[in-house]
Amino acid sequence: VQLVESGGGEVQAGGSLRLSCVVSGLSFDDVAIGWIRQAPGKGREGVSAINERDGSTYYAAFVTGRFTISADNAKNIVYLQMNNLRTTDTAIYYCPAMPRSRLNAGNFYSHDQYNYWGQGTQVTVSS
């Protein structure tokens, strides 16, 4: 099982980035994918999640309207399009996986619900 994040980098406030998460060894039939971030000196917080099979998507309030999660089933990739970035979005972004049946609006933001993790990709937003 591998989850490999990429697409991070440094961008000015107001800019955009698209993160990618390549999923290997897991099927979207079995797992849902989330995006969890960890800012310097802070705990992990949920950003978004997707159940590719039924199309359900979830967003934290602080990214609603700015971030969009999507998935490419043929490539087994999950994307996070991030627009209008803020300095407070600076963090390491992870794309963990949990059993698809477990995902719901009440738990997508909880890092302890996820079983598999990648190494993360750094996003830095400067003012």
C-alpha positions as CSV (number, residue, x, y, z in Angstrom):
1,V,0.0,0.0,0.0
2,Q,1.3,3.4,-1.0
3,L,-0.1,6.9,-0.9
4,V,2.2,9.4,-2.5
5,E,1.4,13.1,-2.3
6,S,2.8,15.7,-4.7
7,G,2.1,19.2,-6.0
8,G,3.0,21.2,-2.9
9,G,5.3,24.2,-3.1
10,E,5.4,27.9,-2.2
11,V,2.8,30.3,-3.5
12,Q,1.7,33.8,-2.7
13,A,-1.5,34.5,-0.9
14,G,-4.4,34.4,-3.4
15,G,-2.6,31.9,-5.6
16,S,-3.5,28.3,-6.4
17,L,-2.0,24.8,-6.2
18,R,-3.2,21.4,-7.2
19,L,-2.2,18.5,-5.0
20,S,-2.1,15.0,-6.2
21,C,-2.3,11.7,-4.3
22,V,-1.4,8.6,-6.2
23,V,-2.9,5.5,-4.5
24,S,-1.3,2.1,-5.0
25,G,-2.4,-1.2,-3.5
26,L,-5.8,0.1,-2.6
27,S,-9.0,0.3,-4.6
28,F,-11.6,3.0,-4.5
29,D,-14.0,0.2,-4.1
30,D,-12.6,-0.3,-0.7
31,V,-11.3,3.0,0.6
32,A,-12.2,6.7,0.8
33,I,-9.4,9.2,0.6
34,G,-9.0,12.3,2.7
35,W,-6.8,15.3,2.9
36,I,-5.5,16.1,6.3
37,R,-3.0,18.9,7.1
38,Q,-0.6,19.8,9.8
39,A,0.6,23.3,10.3
40,P,3.8,24.0,12.2
41,G,3.3,23.6,15.9
42,K,-0.3,22.4,15.5
43,G,-2.2,19.1,15.4
44,R,-3.5,17.4,12.3
45,E,-6.8,18.8,11.0
46,G,-9.1,17.5,8.3
47,V,-9.5,19.4,5.1
48,S,-11.6,17.3,2.8
49,A,-12.5,13.7,1.8
50,I,-14.0,11.8,-1.1
51,N,-15.8,8.5,-1.6
52,E,-15.2,8.1,-5.3
53,R,-17.7,5.3,-5.7
54,D,-20.8,7.2,-4.6
55,G,-19.4,10.7,-5.3
56,S,-19.7,12.0,-1.8
57,T,-17.4,14.8,-0.9
58,Y,-16.8,16.6,2.4
59,Y,-15.0,19.9,3.2
60,A,-14.0,21.7,6.4
61,A,-15.7,25.0,6.7
62,F,-12.4,26.9,6.4
63,V,-11.9,25.6,2.9
64,T,-15.4,25.5,1.5
65,G,-15.6,27.5,-1.7
66,R,-11.8,27.6,-2.1
67,F,-10.8,23.9,-2.3
68,T,-12.2,21.1,-4.5
69,I,-11.5,17.4,-4.1
70,S,-11.8,15.1,-7.1
71,A,-10.7,11.6,-8.2
72,D,-9.6,9.9,-11.4
73,N,-10.6,6.3,-11.0
74,A,-8.7,5.2,-14.1
75,K,-5.4,6.6,-12.7
76,N,-6.2,5.9,-9.0
77,I,-5.4,9.5,-8.2
78,V,-7.1,12.0,-5.9
79,Y,-6.7,15.7,-6.4
80,L,-7.1,18.7,-4.2
81,Q,-7.5,21.9,-6.1
82,M,-6.7,24.8,-3.8
83,N,-7.6,28.3,-4.9
84,N,-7.4,31.7,-3.1
85,L,-4.8,30.3,-0.7
86,R,-4.2,32.0,2.6
87,T,-1.1,32.1,4.8
88,T,-3.1,30.0,7.3
89,D,-3.2,27.2,4.7
90,T,0.5,26.7,5.2
91,A,1.0,23.1,6.3
92,I,2.1,19.7,5.3
93,Y,-0.8,18.0,3.5
94,Y,-1.4,14.3,3.7
95,C,-3.8,12.1,1.8
96,P,-4.7,9.2,4.1
97,A,-7.1,6.4,3.4
98,M,-9.9,4.8,5.4
99,P,-12.4,2.1,4.7
100,R,-15.0,3.5,2.3
101,S,-17.9,2.3,4.5
102,R,-16.6,4.3,7.5
103,L,-16.5,7.7,5.9
104,N,-19.2,10.2,6.8
105,A,-19.6,13.9,7.5
106,G,-19.0,13.4,11.2
107,N,-15.6,11.7,10.9
108,F,-13.8,12.8,7.7
109,Y,-11.8,15.4,9.6
110,S,-10.6,13.0,12.3
111,H,-7.0,11.9,11.6
112,D,-7.5,8.8,13.8
113,Q,-10.1,7.4,11.5
114,Y,-7.6,6.9,8.7
115,N,-5.5,3.7,8.4
116,Y,-3.0,4.4,5.7
117,W,-0.8,7.5,5.3
118,G,1.6,9.0,2.8
119,Q,4.6,11.1,3.6
120,G,2.9,14.4,2.9
121,T,3.7,17.4,0.7
122,Q,4.6,20.9,2.0
123,V,2.4,23.8,1.1
124,T,3.8,27.3,2.0
125,V,1.7,30.4,1.4
126,S,3.5,33.7,1.8
127,S,1.9,37.1,2.2
